[in-house]
C-alpha cells in the first residue's frame, strides 16, 4: 500500500527558502536537481515509510521522528501518522542542529 505525504507549513517554508537559495546561488540546474531529489525521496517514502533513520536530535520526543539525507546539505525530517507521512521540517545541515530541532513543535 502506498502512503500519502503531507508537508507541515514549517517544512514547506524551509523547502521553499532552500530552493530559492539554490536558485540564486546555483542557478536553475541546481534548483531542478534539488527539487528532483526531494520528489524521488517522496516516492521512496510512500513505498517504504520506515526507510529513514530515527533522528537522534529528536529522540526524546514522544513521536518517533525519522530523517532522510537528501544531499550533503539537506535533511528531510518526518514521522508516520496512521496512513500518512508527515514531513515536519526540511533542514539545512549547515545550520545549528539543536536550534532546528527546537523549531519542531
Biotite code that builds the C-alpha atoms (Angstrom):
import biotite.structure as struc

atoms = struc.array([
    struc.Atom([0.000, 0.000, 0.000], chain_id="A", res_id=1, res_name="UNK", atom_name="CA", element="C"),
    struc.Atom([1.226, 3.469, -0.911], chain_id="A", res_id=2, res_name="UNK", atom_name="CA", element="C"),
    struc.Atom([1.043, 6.109, 1.809], chain_id="A", res_id=3, res_name="UNK", atom_name="CA", element="C"),
    struc.Atom([0.153, 9.780, 1.445], chain_id="A", res_id=4, res_name="UNK", atom_name="CA", element="C"),
    struc.Atom([2.582, 12.599, 2.203], chain_id="A", res_id=5, res_name="UNK", atom_name="CA", element="C"),
    struc.Atom([1.617, 15.830, 3.933], chain_id="A", res_id=6, res_name="UNK", atom_name="CA", element="C"),
    struc.Atom([4.023, 18.743, 4.467], chain_id="A", res_id=7, res_name="UNK", atom_name="CA", element="C"),
    struc.Atom([3.679, 20.978, 7.525], chain_id="A", res_id=8, res_name="UNK", atom_name="CA", element="C"),
    struc.Atom([3.766, 24.747, 6.945], chain_id="A", res_id=9, res_name="UNK", atom_name="CA", element="C"),
    struc.Atom([7.230, 24.883, 8.575], chain_id="A", res_id=10, res_name="UNK", atom_name="CA", element="C"),
    struc.Atom([8.585, 22.199, 6.245], chain_id="A", res_id=11, res_name="UNK", atom_name="CA", element="C"),
    struc.Atom([7.101, 23.926, 3.179], chain_id="A", res_id=12, res_name="UNK", atom_name="CA", element="C"),
    struc.Atom([8.591, 27.250, 4.252], chain_id="A", res_id=13, res_name="UNK", atom_name="CA", element="C"),
    struc.Atom([12.070, 25.789, 4.778], chain_id="A", res_id=14, res_name="UNK", atom_name="CA", element="C"),
    struc.Atom([11.958, 23.852, 1.495], chain_id="A", res_id=15, res_name="UNK", atom_name="CA", element="C"),
    struc.Atom([10.863, 26.985, -0.361], chain_id="A", res_id=16, res_name="UNK", atom_name="CA", element="C"),
    struc.Atom([13.665, 29.055, 1.234], chain_id="A", res_id=17, res_name="UNK", atom_name="CA", element="C"),
    struc.Atom([16.219, 26.375, 0.374], chain_id="A", res_id=18, res_name="UNK", atom_name="CA", element="C"),
    struc.Atom([15.044, 26.086, -3.224], chain_id="A", res_id=19, res_name="UNK", atom_name="CA", element="C"),
    struc.Atom([15.167, 29.888, -3.610], chain_id="A", res_id=20, res_name="UNK", atom_name="CA", element="C"),
    struc.Atom([18.674, 29.975, -2.155], chain_id="A", res_id=21, res_name="UNK", atom_name="CA", element="C"),
    struc.Atom([19.827, 27.230, -4.533], chain_id="A", res_id=22, res_name="UNK", atom_name="CA", element="C"),
    struc.Atom([18.236, 29.028, -7.486], chain_id="A", res_id=23, res_name="UNK", atom_name="CA", element="C"),
    struc.Atom([20.098, 32.245, -6.664], chain_id="A", res_id=24, res_name="UNK", atom_name="CA", element="C"),
    struc.Atom([23.459, 30.622, -5.899], chain_id="A", res_id=25, res_name="UNK", atom_name="CA", element="C"),
    struc.Atom([23.493, 27.568, -8.184], chain_id="A", res_id=26, res_name="UNK", atom_name="CA", element="C"),
    struc.Atom([21.085, 28.511, -10.954], chain_id="A", res_id=27, res_name="UNK", atom_name="CA", element="C"),
    struc.Atom([18.106, 26.719, -12.406], chain_id="A", res_id=28, res_name="UNK", atom_name="CA", element="C"),
    struc.Atom([20.019, 23.473, -12.911], chain_id="A", res_id=29, res_name="UNK", atom_name="CA", element="C"),
    struc.Atom([20.894, 23.221, -9.198], chain_id="A", res_id=30, res_name="UNK", atom_name="CA", element="C"),
    struc.Atom([17.332, 24.168, -8.286], chain_id="A", res_id=31, res_name="UNK", atom_name="CA", element="C"),
    struc.Atom([15.882, 21.475, -10.561], chain_id="A", res_id=32, res_name="UNK", atom_name="CA", element="C"),
    struc.Atom([18.348, 18.884, -9.237], chain_id="A", res_id=33, res_name="UNK", atom_name="CA", element="C"),
    struc.Atom([17.350, 19.502, -5.602], chain_id="A", res_id=34, res_name="UNK", atom_name="CA", element="C"),
    struc.Atom([13.633, 19.545, -6.456], chain_id="A", res_id=35, res_name="UNK", atom_name="CA", element="C"),
    struc.Atom([14.042, 16.241, -8.309], chain_id="A", res_id=36, res_name="UNK", atom_name="CA", element="C"),
    struc.Atom([15.851, 14.672, -5.323], chain_id="A", res_id=37, res_name="UNK", atom_name="CA", element="C"),
    struc.Atom([13.021, 15.717, -2.980], chain_id="A", res_id=38, res_name="UNK", atom_name="CA", element="C"),
    struc.Atom([10.425, 14.243, -5.358], chain_id="A", res_id=39, res_name="UNK", atom_name="CA", element="C"),
    struc.Atom([12.421, 10.994, -5.663], chain_id="A", res_id=40, res_name="UNK", atom_name="CA", element="C"),
    struc.Atom([12.640, 10.667, -1.866], chain_id="A", res_id=41, res_name="UNK", atom_name="CA", element="C"),
    struc.Atom([8.926, 11.335, -1.503], chain_id="A", res_id=42, res_name="UNK", atom_name="CA", element="C"),
    struc.Atom([8.237, 8.420, -3.841], chain_id="A", res_id=43, res_name="UNK", atom_name="CA", element="C"),
    struc.Atom([10.585, 6.196, -1.852], chain_id="A", res_id=44, res_name="UNK", atom_name="CA", element="C"),
    struc.Atom([8.920, 7.196, 1.418], chain_id="A", res_id=45, res_name="UNK", atom_name="CA", element="C"),
    struc.Atom([5.452, 6.432, 0.049], chain_id="A", res_id=46, res_name="UNK", atom_name="CA", element="C"),
    struc.Atom([6.569, 2.880, -0.697], chain_id="A", res_id=47, res_name="UNK", atom_name="CA", element="C"),
    struc.Atom([8.968, 2.330, 2.243], chain_id="A", res_id=48, res_name="UNK", atom_name="CA", element="C"),
    struc.Atom([7.962, 4.774, 5.003], chain_id="A", res_id=49, res_name="UNK", atom_name="CA", element="C"),
    struc.Atom([10.419, 3.463, 7.584], chain_id="A", res_id=50, res_name="UNK", atom_name="CA", element="C"),
    struc.Atom([13.486, 3.817, 5.345], chain_id="A", res_id=51, res_name="UNK", atom_name="CA", element="C"),
    struc.Atom([14.666, 6.912, 7.235], chain_id="A", res_id=52, res_name="UNK", atom_name="CA", element="C"),
    struc.Atom([16.829, 6.582, 10.318], chain_id="A", res_id=53, res_name="UNK", atom_name="CA", element="C"),
    struc.Atom([15.431, 7.629, 13.674], chain_id="A", res_id=54, res_name="UNK", atom_name="CA", element="C"),
    struc.Atom([16.570, 11.228, 14.136], chain_id="A", res_id=55, res_name="UNK", atom_name="CA", element="C"),
    struc.Atom([18.927, 11.422, 17.148], chain_id="A", res_id=56, res_name="UNK", atom_name="CA", element="C"),
    struc.Atom([18.215, 15.101, 17.818], chain_id="A", res_id=57, res_name="UNK", atom_name="CA", element="C"),
    struc.Atom([14.506, 14.341, 18.247], chain_id="A", res_id=58, res_name="UNK", atom_name="CA", element="C"),
    struc.Atom([14.715, 11.007, 20.083], chain_id="A", res_id=59, res_name="UNK", atom_name="CA", element="C"),
    struc.Atom([13.438, 12.496, 23.367], chain_id="A", res_id=60, res_name="UNK", atom_name="CA", element="C"),
    struc.Atom([10.106, 13.349, 21.702], chain_id="A", res_id=61, res_name="UNK", atom_name="CA", element="C"),
    struc.Atom([7.028, 11.173, 22.078], chain_id="A", res_id=62, res_name="UNK", atom_name="CA", element="C"),
    struc.Atom([6.739, 10.900, 18.279], chain_id="A", res_id=63, res_name="UNK", atom_name="CA", element="C"),
    struc.Atom([9.433, 8.794, 16.561], chain_id="A", res_id=64, res_name="UNK", atom_name="CA", element="C"),
    struc.Atom([10.853, 11.286, 14.043], chain_id="A", res_id=65, res_name="UNK", atom_name="CA", element="C"),
    struc.Atom([12.890, 9.936, 11.152], chain_id="A", res_id=66, res_name="UNK", atom_name="CA", element="C"),
    struc.Atom([15.250, 11.655, 8.745], chain_id="A", res_id=67, res_name="UNK", atom_name="CA", element="C"),
    struc.Atom([16.390, 11.226, 5.165], chain_id="A", res_id=68, res_name="UNK", atom_name="CA", element="C"),
    struc.Atom([19.583, 12.827, 3.912], chain_id="A", res_id=69, res_name="UNK", atom_name="CA", element="C"),
    struc.Atom([18.553, 14.440, 0.617], chain_id="A", res_id=70, res_name="UNK", atom_name="CA", element="C"),
    struc.Atom([22.098, 15.595, -0.180], chain_id="A", res_id=71, res_name="UNK", atom_name="CA", element="C"),
    struc.Atom([25.123, 16.670, 1.838], chain_id="A", res_id=72, res_name="UNK", atom_name="CA", element="C"),
    struc.Atom([23.405, 19.947, 2.811], chain_id="A", res_id=73, res_name="UNK", atom_name="CA", element="C"),
    struc.Atom([19.772, 18.973, 3.405], chain_id="A", res_id=74, res_name="UNK", atom_name="CA", element="C"),
    struc.Atom([17.753, 16.586, 5.520], chain_id="A", res_id=75, res_name="UNK", atom_name="CA", element="C"),
    struc.Atom([14.046, 15.804, 5.403], chain_id="A", res_id=76, res_name="UNK", atom_name="CA", element="C"),
    struc.Atom([12.505, 15.232, 8.864], chain_id="A", res_id=77, res_name="UNK", atom_name="CA", element="C"),
    struc.Atom([9.277, 13.223, 9.056], chain_id="A", res_id=78, res_name="UNK", atom_name="CA", element="C"),
    struc.Atom([7.072, 10.959, 11.117], chain_id="A", res_id=79, res_name="UNK", atom_name="CA", element="C"),
    struc.Atom([4.361, 8.460, 10.331], chain_id="A", res_id=80, res_name="UNK", atom_name="CA", element="C"),
    struc.Atom([0.790, 9.012, 11.482], chain_id="A", res_id=81, res_name="UNK", atom_name="CA", element="C"),
    struc.Atom([-1.720, 6.311, 10.529], chain_id="A", res_id=82, res_name="UNK", atom_name="CA", element="C"),
    struc.Atom([-1.553, 6.074, 6.715], chain_id="A", res_id=83, res_name="UNK", atom_name="CA", element="C"),
    struc.Atom([0.202, 9.433, 6.252], chain_id="A", res_id=84, res_name="UNK", atom_name="CA", element="C"),
    struc.Atom([3.829, 10.526, 6.251], chain_id="A", res_id=85, res_name="UNK", atom_name="CA", element="C"),
    struc.Atom([4.062, 13.965, 7.833], chain_id="A", res_id=86, res_name="UNK", atom_name="CA", element="C"),
    struc.Atom([7.082, 15.955, 6.676], chain_id="A", res_id=87, res_name="UNK", atom_name="CA", element="C"),
    struc.Atom([7.794, 18.018, 9.795], chain_id="A", res_id=88, res_name="UNK", atom_name="CA", element="C"),
    struc.Atom([10.772, 20.027, 8.531], chain_id="A", res_id=89, res_name="UNK", atom_name="CA", element="C"),
    struc.Atom([13.441, 20.407, 5.875], chain_id="A", res_id=90, res_name="UNK", atom_name="CA", element="C"),
    struc.Atom([16.813, 21.074, 7.490], chain_id="A", res_id=91, res_name="UNK", atom_name="CA", element="C"),
    struc.Atom([19.850, 22.861, 6.162], chain_id="A", res_id=92, res_name="UNK", atom_name="CA", element="C"),
    struc.Atom([22.616, 20.776, 7.738], chain_id="A", res_id=93, res_name="UNK", atom_name="CA", element="C"),
    struc.Atom([24.930, 23.812, 7.893], chain_id="A", res_id=94, res_name="UNK", atom_name="CA", element="C"),
    struc.Atom([22.692, 25.456, 10.483], chain_id="A", res_id=95, res_name="UNK", atom_name="CA", element="C"),
    struc.Atom([22.736, 24.800, 14.224], chain_id="A", res_id=96, res_name="UNK", atom_name="CA", element="C"),
    struc.Atom([21.037, 21.397, 14.581], chain_id="A", res_id=97, res_name="UNK", atom_name="CA", element="C"),
    struc.Atom([19.599, 21.914, 18.075], chain_id="A", res_id=98, res_name="UNK", atom_name="CA", element="C"),
    struc.Atom([18.039, 25.202, 17.007], chain_id="A", res_id=99, res_name="UNK", atom_name="CA", element="C"),
    struc.Atom([16.371, 23.456, 14.084], chain_id="A", res_id=100, res_name="UNK", atom_name="CA", element="C"),
    struc.Atom([15.153, 20.643, 16.327], chain_id="A", res_id=101, res_name="UNK", atom_name="CA", element="C"),
    struc.Atom([13.607, 23.185, 18.703], chain_id="A", res_id=102, res_name="UNK", atom_name="CA", element="C"),
    struc.Atom([11.524, 24.638, 15.844], chain_id="A", res_id=103, res_name="UNK", atom_name="CA", element="C"),
    struc.Atom([9.571, 21.387, 15.528], chain_id="A", res_id=104, res_name="UNK", atom_name="CA", element="C"),
    struc.Atom([6.579, 21.579, 17.841], chain_id="A", res_id=105, res_name="UNK", atom_name="CA", element="C"),
])
